[in-house]
Amino acid sequence: MTSTATRPRGARARAAIAAKTLRTDRWWFAPLVTVVGLSAWVAYATVRVFMHKWYWVDEFHYLTPFYSPCVTDRCAENASHFGQFLPGWWIIPDAALTLPFLLLFRLTCYYYRKAYYRSFWLSPPACAVPDGHASYSGETRLPLLGQNLHRYFFYAAAIISLINTYDAILAFHSPKGFGFGLGNLILIGNVVMLWAYTISCHSCRHIIGGRLKHFSKHPLRYRAWTAVSWLNVRHMQLAWITLGTLALTDFYVMAIAADWFPDLRFIN
């Protein structure tokens, strides 16, 4: 507390508040929902990745994105569009070629950083709420220093989105010829949302227009930057939507592959 001798004339002493925060709203609700939501999704995805079954519907060429591309020697032959060059040990995911890059892309995503920093690490859990740690070093130390690699994981995510697009298109050509069912709609919807989330990335926005000094000299890139900026504002919503579409797509393919119910077919 400032002494009387050094305190400016007319200034009042600062109030001594014992409470950690004066917020009376449910500031803890958003971090709690994030913890529950992300934990549930990670638990489901982990179980499915290491289940090693019910990922491919040969009749309609449905392949879940959790197993794309399927590259172990345990994979169904028709589901291995890029070959089988990894051993089929249970500890190795069948999509080991892509899953690590997808995980790193999401972990280093600007929105997901904010989400798990606030919810799992309480750093800080909400505005005007004290940090849950005694010290703060930001992202200046390992392993958080690796968050800067996000721009490179973006390129990998874009390639994986192309692979998922290929899977969705291939699903229209079943062994019986051209076909169209509810599974196709789900696969296409998932791909559209994945592309929206991927290109709404802050790194993508910077790649398109971040280094330009004169937008007037680059009208096409300016239009692309404007479109990406519109999506970028919705990056948080797209991050959650894609978690939902990924889980829905995987569950639907699993249900059809396990014969829990038949696919709703419109053509063939």
C-alpha atoms as a printed R data frame, in Angstrom:
    type eleno elety resid chain resno       x       y       z
1   ATOM     1    CA   MET     A     1   0.000   0.000   0.000
2   ATOM     2    CA   THR     A     2   1.267   3.460  -0.899
3   ATOM     3    CA   SER     A     3   2.305   5.518   2.103
4   ATOM     4    CA   THR     A     4   0.704   8.868   2.895
5   ATOM     5    CA   ALA     A     5   3.952  10.682   2.094
6   ATOM     6    CA   THR     A     6   4.261   9.299  -1.448
7   ATOM     7    CA   ARG     A     7   0.574   9.025  -2.348
8   ATOM     8    CA   PRO     A     8  -0.551  11.735  -4.814
9   ATOM     9    CA   ARG     A     9  -2.685  14.442  -3.252
10  ATOM    10    CA   GLY     A    10  -6.355  13.540  -3.511
11  ATOM    11    CA   ALA     A    11  -5.679   9.878  -4.412
12  ATOM    12    CA   ARG     A    12  -7.362   7.113  -2.447
13  ATOM    13    CA   ALA     A    13  -5.759   3.931  -1.199
14  ATOM    14    CA   ARG     A    14  -6.425   0.884  -3.350
15  ATOM    15    CA   ALA     A    15  -9.010  -1.466  -1.893
16  ATOM    16    CA   ALA     A    16  -7.616  -4.696  -0.463
17  ATOM    17    CA   ILE     A    17  -9.740  -7.509  -1.966
18  ATOM    18    CA   ALA     A    18  -9.310 -10.986  -0.531
19  ATOM    19    CA   ALA     A    19 -11.431 -12.722  -3.176
20  ATOM    20    CA   LYS     A    20  -9.643 -14.178  -6.211
21  ATOM    21    CA   THR     A    21 -12.237 -12.681  -8.521
22  ATOM    22    CA   LEU     A    22 -15.306 -10.494  -8.211
23  ATOM    23    CA   ARG     A    23 -17.069 -12.218 -11.090
24  ATOM    24    CA   THR     A    24 -20.445 -13.585 -10.031
25  ATOM    25    CA   ASP     A    25 -21.423 -15.146 -13.356
26  ATOM    26    CA   ARG     A    26 -20.761 -18.766 -14.313
27  ATOM    27    CA   TRP     A    27 -17.323 -18.057 -15.775
28  ATOM    28    CA   TRP     A    28 -16.324 -21.667 -15.137
29  ATOM    29    CA   PHE     A    29 -19.036 -23.081 -17.403
30  ATOM    30    CA   ALA     A    30 -17.281 -22.499 -20.743
31  ATOM    31    CA   PRO     A    31 -13.980 -24.136 -19.651
32  ATOM    32    CA   LEU     A    32 -15.958 -27.043 -18.193
33  ATOM    33    CA   VAL     A    33 -17.875 -27.606 -21.437
34  ATOM    34    CA   THR     A    34 -14.588 -27.500 -23.366
35  ATOM    35    CA   VAL     A    35 -13.000 -30.103 -21.078
36  ATOM    36    CA   VAL     A    36 -15.990 -32.431 -21.348
37  ATOM    37    CA   GLY     A    37 -16.367 -31.978 -25.102
38  ATOM    38    CA   LEU     A    38 -12.721 -32.417 -26.048
39  ATOM    39    CA   SER     A    39 -12.221 -35.293 -23.593
40  ATOM    40    CA   ALA     A    40 -15.249 -37.151 -24.960
41  ATOM    41    CA   TRP     A    41 -14.095 -36.697 -28.553
42  ATOM    42    CA   VAL     A    42 -10.514 -37.786 -27.829
43  ATOM    43    CA   ALA     A    43 -11.786 -40.863 -25.948
44  ATOM    44    CA   TYR     A    44 -14.085 -41.849 -28.826
45  ATOM    45    CA   ALA     A    45 -11.428 -41.231 -31.489
46  ATOM    46    CA   THR     A    46  -8.780 -43.193 -29.557
47  ATOM    47    CA   VAL     A    47 -11.053 -46.210 -29.174
48  ATOM    48    CA   ARG     A    48 -12.018 -46.142 -32.832
49  ATOM    49    CA   VAL     A    49  -8.482 -45.710 -34.137
50  ATOM    50    CA   PHE     A    50  -7.257 -48.778 -32.252
51  ATOM    51    CA   MET     A    51 -10.391 -50.876 -32.834
52  ATOM    52    CA   HIS     A    52  -9.061 -51.978 -36.256
53  ATOM    53    CA   LYS     A    53 -12.468 -52.994 -37.596
54  ATOM    54    CA   TRP     A    54 -15.716 -51.604 -38.999
55  ATOM    55    CA   TYR     A    55 -13.992 -48.881 -40.986
56  ATOM    56    CA   TRP     A    56 -14.717 -49.964 -44.586
57  ATOM    57    CA   VAL     A    57 -17.957 -50.797 -46.409
58  ATOM    58    CA   ASP     A    58 -16.908 -52.667 -49.525
59  ATOM    59    CA   GLU     A    59 -20.404 -52.650 -51.002
60  ATOM    60    CA   PHE     A    60 -20.505 -48.845 -51.228
61  ATOM    61    CA   HIS     A    61 -16.820 -47.924 -50.901
62  ATOM    62    CA   TYR     A    62 -17.386 -46.052 -47.640
63  ATOM    63    CA   LEU     A    63 -14.121 -45.407 -45.784
64  ATOM    64    CA   THR     A    64 -14.120 -43.592 -42.455
65  ATOM    65    CA   PRO     A    65 -11.722 -40.616 -42.280
66  ATOM    66    CA   PHE     A    66 -10.193 -42.121 -39.119
67  ATOM    67    CA   TYR     A    67  -8.706 -44.876 -41.323
68  ATOM    68    CA   SER     A    68  -7.818 -42.878 -44.417
69  ATOM    69    CA   PRO     A    69  -5.539 -43.705 -46.053
70  ATOM    70    CA   CYS     A    70  -5.368 -47.266 -44.739
71  ATOM    71    CA   VAL     A    71  -1.707 -48.243 -45.084
72  ATOM    72    CA   THR     A    72  -1.064 -51.276 -42.829
73  ATOM    73    CA   ASP     A    73  -1.005 -54.874 -44.033
74  ATOM    74    CA   ARG     A    74  -4.089 -55.469 -41.868
75  ATOM    75    CA   CYS     A    75  -6.255 -53.174 -44.034
76  ATOM    76    CA   ALA     A    76  -8.914 -54.402 -46.424
77  ATOM    77    CA   GLU     A    77  -7.434 -54.612 -49.895
78  ATOM    78    CA   ASN     A    78  -9.963 -52.315 -51.560
79  ATOM    79    CA   ALA     A    79  -9.561 -49.752 -48.774
80  ATOM    80    CA   SER     A    80  -5.808 -49.446 -49.335
81  ATOM    81    CA   HIS     A    81  -5.752 -46.860 -52.103
82  ATOM    82    CA   PHE     A    82  -2.110 -45.940 -51.452
83  ATOM    83    CA   GLY     A    83  -0.640 -49.355 -50.693
84  ATOM    84    CA   GLN     A    84   0.101 -51.335 -47.526
85  ATOM    85    CA   PHE     A    85   3.613 -50.546 -46.349
86  ATOM    86    CA   LEU     A    86   3.318 -50.602 -42.535
87  ATOM    87    CA   PRO     A    87   3.096 -53.687 -40.293
88  ATOM    88    CA   GLY     A    88  -0.288 -54.496 -38.822
89  ATOM    89    CA   TRP     A    89   0.712 -54.253 -35.159
90  ATOM    90    CA   TRP     A    90  -2.184 -53.254 -32.921
91  ATOM    91    CA   ILE     A    91  -0.280 -50.216 -31.598
92  ATOM    92    CA   ILE     A    92   0.062 -48.772 -35.113
93  ATOM    93    CA   PRO     A    93  -3.058 -46.954 -36.379
94  ATOM    94    CA   ASP     A    94  -4.160 -48.032 -39.826
95  ATOM    95    CA   ALA     A    95  -4.005 -44.359 -40.888
96  ATOM    96    CA   ALA     A    96  -0.597 -43.805 -39.292
97  ATOM    97    CA   LEU     A    97   0.504 -41.855 -42.362
98  ATOM    98    CA   THR     A    98  -1.937 -38.989 -41.685
99  ATOM    99    CA   LEU     A    99  -3.204 -39.099 -38.100
100 ATOM   100    CA   PRO     A   100  -0.043 -37.617 -36.502
101 ATOM   101    CA   PHE     A   101  -0.167 -34.601 -38.830
102 ATOM   102    CA   LEU     A   102  -3.882 -34.080 -38.234
103 ATOM   103    CA   LEU     A   103  -3.311 -34.229 -34.492
104 ATOM   104    CA   LEU     A   104  -0.448 -31.743 -34.665
105 ATOM   105    CA   PHE     A   105  -2.458 -29.430 -36.924
106 ATOM   106    CA   ARG     A   106  -5.279 -29.338 -34.396
107 ATOM   107    CA   LEU     A   107  -3.030 -29.108 -31.342
108 ATOM   108    CA   THR     A   108  -1.192 -26.097 -32.750
109 ATOM   109    CA   CYS     A   109  -4.347 -24.424 -34.120
110 ATOM   110    CA   TYR     A   110  -4.780 -20.917 -32.704
111 ATOM   111    CA   TYR     A   111  -8.313 -21.620 -31.496
112 ATOM   112    CA   TYR     A   112  -7.513 -24.997 -29.952
113 ATOM   113    CA   ARG     A   113  -4.561 -23.453 -28.128
114 ATOM   114    CA   LYS     A   114  -6.884 -20.948 -26.521
115 ATOM   115    CA   ALA     A   115  -9.388 -23.716 -25.756
116 ATOM   116    CA   TYR     A   116  -7.094 -26.130 -23.958
117 ATOM   117    CA   TYR     A   117  -4.917 -23.427 -22.374
118 ATOM   118    CA   ARG     A   118  -7.992 -22.015 -20.657
119 ATOM   119    CA   SER     A   119  -9.814 -25.244 -19.875
120 ATOM   120    CA   PHE     A   120  -7.191 -27.910 -19.141
121 ATOM   121    CA   TRP     A   121  -4.333 -25.670 -17.976
122 ATOM   122    CA   LEU     A   122  -6.389 -22.821 -16.452
123 ATOM   123    CA   SER     A   123  -4.031 -20.321 -18.047
124 ATOM   124    CA   PRO     A   124  -6.169 -18.277 -17.462
125 ATOM   125    CA   PRO     A   125  -9.576 -19.978 -17.235
126 ATOM   126    CA   ALA     A   126 -11.478 -16.763 -18.048
127 ATOM   127    CA   CYS     A   127 -11.137 -12.997 -18.229
128 ATOM   128    CA   ALA     A   128 -10.596 -11.353 -14.813
129 ATOM   129    CA   VAL     A   129  -9.889 -14.764 -13.257
130 ATOM   130    CA   PRO     A   130  -6.355 -15.445 -11.953
131 ATOM   131    CA   ASP     A   131  -4.062 -17.828 -13.780
132 ATOM   132    CA   GLY     A   132  -3.822 -21.289 -12.276
133 ATOM   133    CA   HIS     A   133   0.002 -21.163 -12.347
134 ATOM   134    CA   ALA     A   134   2.524 -19.250 -10.266
135 ATOM   135    CA   SER     A   135   4.555 -18.132 -13.297
136 ATOM   136    CA   TYR     A   136   3.911 -17.483 -16.968
137 ATOM   137    CA   SER     A   137   6.365 -17.944 -19.831
138 ATOM   138    CA   GLY     A   138   3.969 -18.002 -22.761
139 ATOM   139    CA   GLU     A   139   5.127 -20.053 -25.753
140 ATOM   140    CA   THR     A   140   8.813 -19.228 -25.356
141 ATOM   141    CA   ARG     A   141   9.893 -22.628 -24.024
142 ATOM   142    CA   LEU     A   142   9.735 -26.229 -25.152
143 ATOM   143    CA   PRO     A   143   7.432 -27.947 -25.892
144 ATOM   144    CA   LEU     A   144   5.186 -24.927 -26.512
145 ATOM   145    CA   LEU     A   145   7.870 -23.380 -28.679
146 ATOM   146    CA   GLY     A   146   6.838 -25.959 -31.263
147 ATOM   147    CA   GLN     A   147   3.461 -24.237 -31.665
148 ATOM   148    CA   ASN     A   148   5.158 -22.073 -34.298
149 ATOM   149    CA   LEU     A   149   5.264 -25.113 -36.602
150 ATOM   150    CA   HIS     A   150   1.514 -24.739 -37.164
151 ATOM   151    CA   ARG     A   151   2.050 -23.078 -40.550
152 ATOM   152    CA   TYR     A   152   3.824 -26.208 -41.811
153 ATOM   153    CA   PHE     A   153   1.198 -28.597 -40.449
154 ATOM   154    CA   PHE     A   154  -1.328 -26.587 -42.456
155 ATOM   155    CA   TYR     A   155   0.193 -27.887 -45.703
156 ATOM   156    CA   ALA     A   156  -0.097 -31.460 -44.457
157 ATOM   157    CA   ALA     A   157  -3.719 -30.863 -43.439
158 ATOM   158    CA   ALA     A   158  -4.497 -29.522 -46.913
159 ATOM   159    CA   ILE     A   159  -3.054 -32.670 -48.519
160 ATOM   160    CA   ILE     A   160  -5.065 -34.864 -46.146
161 ATOM   161    CA   SER     A   161  -8.219 -32.921 -47.046
162 ATOM   162    CA   LEU     A   162  -7.502 -33.774 -50.686
163 ATOM   163    CA   ILE     A   163  -7.266 -37.450 -49.734
164 ATOM   164    CA   ASN     A   164 -10.597 -37.251 -47.876
165 ATOM   165    CA   THR     A   165 -12.115 -35.578 -50.929
166 ATOM   166    CA   TYR     A   166 -10.849 -38.454 -53.086
167 ATOM   167    CA   ASP     A   167 -12.441 -40.951 -50.679
168 ATOM   168    CA   ALA     A   168 -15.768 -39.126 -50.808
169 ATOM   169    CA   ILE     A   169 -15.779 -39.054 -54.626
170 ATOM   170    CA   LEU     A   170 -14.733 -42.706 -54.869
171 ATOM   171    CA   ALA     A   171 -17.707 -43.662 -52.685
172 ATOM   172    CA   PHE     A   172 -20.035 -42.743 -55.574
173 ATOM   173    CA   HIS     A   173 -18.545 -45.588 -57.606
174 ATOM   174    CA   SER     A   174 -19.353 -48.845 -55.861
175 ATOM   175    CA   PRO     A   175 -18.700 -52.300 -57.361
176 ATOM   176    CA   LYS     A   176 -22.242 -52.141 -58.804
177 ATOM   177    CA   GLY     A   177 -21.496 -48.887 -60.618
178 ATOM   178    CA   PHE     A   178 -22.623 -45.381 -59.771
179 ATOM   179    CA   GLY     A   179 -24.445 -45.230 -56.461
180 ATOM   180    CA   PHE     A   180 -25.781 -42.613 -54.105
181 ATOM   181    CA   GLY     A   181 -26.951 -42.947 -50.531
182 ATOM   182    CA   LEU     A   182 -27.118 -41.245 -47.153
183 ATOM   183    CA   GLY     A   183 -23.526 -42.255 -46.513
184 ATOM   184    CA   ASN     A   184 -22.441 -40.230 -49.543
185 ATOM   185    CA   LEU     A   185 -24.166 -37.141 -48.186
186 ATOM   186    CA   ILE     A   186 -22.431 -37.592 -44.833
187 ATOM   187    CA   LEU     A   187 -19.013 -38.099 -46.446
188 ATOM   188    CA   ILE     A   188 -19.440 -35.042 -48.698
189 ATOM   189    CA   GLY     A   189 -20.718 -32.914 -45.816
190 ATOM   190    CA   ASN     A   190 -17.720 -33.891 -43.715
191 ATOM   191    CA   VAL     A   191 -15.297 -33.021 -46.535
192 ATOM   192    CA   VAL     A   192 -16.924 -29.616 -47.073
193 ATOM   193    CA   MET     A   193 -16.648 -28.790 -43.369
194 ATOM   194    CA   LEU     A   194 -13.043 -30.023 -43.237
195 ATOM   195    CA   TRP     A   195 -12.105 -27.761 -46.142
196 ATOM   196    CA   ALA     A   196 -13.883 -24.820 -44.516
197 ATOM   197    CA   TYR     A   197 -12.001 -25.382 -41.260
198 ATOM   198    CA   THR     A   198  -8.659 -25.919 -42.999
199 ATOM   199    CA   ILE     A   199  -8.734 -22.846 -45.225
200 ATOM   200    CA   SER     A   200 -10.133 -20.687 -42.404
201 ATOM   201    CA   CYS     A   201  -6.836 -21.297 -40.606
202 ATOM   202    CA   HIS     A   202  -4.881 -18.147 -39.688
203 ATOM   203    CA   SER     A   203  -1.848 -19.537 -41.514
204 ATOM   204    CA   CYS     A   204  -3.844 -19.947 -44.717
205 ATOM   205    CA   ARG     A   205  -5.080 -16.371 -44.433
206 ATOM   206    CA   HIS     A   206  -1.507 -15.146 -44.059
207 ATOM   207    CA   ILE     A   207  -0.263 -17.274 -46.964
208 ATOM   208    CA   ILE     A   208  -2.903 -15.815 -49.288
209 ATOM   209    CA   GLY     A   209  -2.600 -12.136 -48.405
210 ATOM   210    CA   GLY     A   210  -0.300 -11.606 -45.462
211 ATOM   211    CA   ARG     A   211   2.754 -10.468 -47.452
212 ATOM   212    CA   LEU     A   212   0.965  -8.229 -49.937
213 ATOM   213    CA   LYS     A   213   1.632  -4.496 -49.715
214 ATOM   214    CA   HIS     A   214  -0.915  -3.429 -52.323
215 ATOM   215    CA   PHE     A   215  -4.166  -5.362 -52.610
216 ATOM   216    CA   SER     A   216  -5.107  -3.261 -55.648
217 ATOM   217    CA   LYS     A   217  -2.295  -4.893 -57.613
218 ATOM   218    CA   HIS     A   218  -3.464  -8.406 -56.735
219 ATOM   219    CA   PRO     A   219  -7.268  -8.444 -57.163
220 ATOM   220    CA   LEU     A   220  -7.604 -12.254 -57.291
221 ATOM   221    CA   ARG     A   221  -5.565 -12.776 -54.153
222 ATOM   222    CA   TYR     A   222  -7.502  -9.981 -52.481
223 ATOM   223    CA   ARG     A   223 -10.795 -11.713 -53.230
224 ATOM   224    CA   ALA     A   224  -9.404 -15.006 -51.953
225 ATOM   225    CA   TRP     A   225  -8.093 -13.263 -48.826
226 ATOM   226    CA   THR     A   226 -11.518 -11.676 -48.254
227 ATOM   227    CA   ALA     A   227 -13.240 -15.061 -48.522
228 ATOM   228    CA   VAL     A   228 -10.753 -16.716 -46.185
229 ATOM   229    CA   SER     A   229 -11.085 -13.803 -43.746
230 ATOM   230    CA   TRP     A   230 -14.868 -14.340 -43.701
231 ATOM   231    CA   LEU     A   231 -14.285 -17.977 -42.797
232 ATOM   232    CA   ASN     A   232 -11.532 -17.073 -40.327
233 ATOM   233    CA   VAL     A   233 -14.047 -15.168 -38.190
234 ATOM   234    CA   ARG     A   234 -15.919 -18.482 -37.865
235 ATOM   235    CA   HIS     A   235 -12.828 -20.588 -37.185
236 ATOM   236    CA   MET     A   236 -13.932 -21.503 -33.656
237 ATOM   237    CA   GLN     A   237 -17.347 -22.726 -34.809
238 ATOM   238    CA   LEU     A   238 -15.779 -24.685 -37.667
239 ATOM   239    CA   ALA     A   239 -13.302 -26.279 -35.261
240 ATOM   240    CA   TRP     A   240 -16.178 -27.728 -33.221
241 ATOM   241    CA   ILE     A   241 -18.374 -28.534 -36.228
242 ATOM   242    CA   THR     A   242 -15.623 -30.620 -37.819
243 ATOM   243    CA   LEU     A   243 -15.160 -32.607 -34.626
244 ATOM   244    CA   GLY     A   244 -18.862 -33.403 -34.853
245 ATOM   245    CA   THR     A   245 -18.826 -34.273 -38.567
246 ATOM   246    CA   LEU     A   246 -15.761 -36.484 -38.148
247 ATOM   247    CA   ALA     A   247 -17.399 -38.423 -35.305
248 ATOM   248    CA   LEU     A   248 -20.722 -38.647 -37.169
249 ATOM   249    CA   THR     A   249 -19.057 -39.882 -40.372
250 ATOM   250    CA   ASP     A   250 -17.004 -42.471 -38.524
251 ATOM   251    CA   PHE     A   251 -19.993 -43.695 -36.517
252 ATOM   252    CA   TYR     A   252 -22.173 -44.017 -39.610
253 ATOM   253    CA   VAL     A   253 -19.535 -45.987 -41.524
254 ATOM   254    CA   MET     A   254 -18.971 -48.169 -38.451
255 ATOM   255    CA   ALA     A   255 -22.705 -48.830 -38.128
256 ATOM   256    CA   ILE     A   256 -23.056 -49.813 -41.804
257 ATOM   257    CA   ALA     A   257 -19.922 -51.971 -41.699
258 ATOM   258    CA   ALA     A   258 -21.144 -53.720 -38.537
259 ATOM   259    CA   ASP     A   259 -24.638 -54.290 -40.053
260 ATOM   260    CA   TRP     A   260 -26.365 -52.389 -37.263
261 ATOM   261    CA   PHE     A   261 -28.700 -50.895 -39.867
262 ATOM   262    CA   PRO     A   262 -28.683 -50.652 -43.680
263 ATOM   263    CA   ASP     A   263 -27.539 -47.633 -45.629
264 ATOM   264    CA   LEU     A   264 -30.351 -45.487 -46.986
265 ATOM   265    CA   ARG     A   265 -29.829 -45.730 -50.754
266 ATOM   266    CA   PHE     A   266 -31.270 -43.299 -53.294
267 ATOM   267    CA   ILE     A   267 -29.602 -44.685 -56.433
268 ATOM   268    CA   ASN     A   268 -28.225 -48.227 -56.755
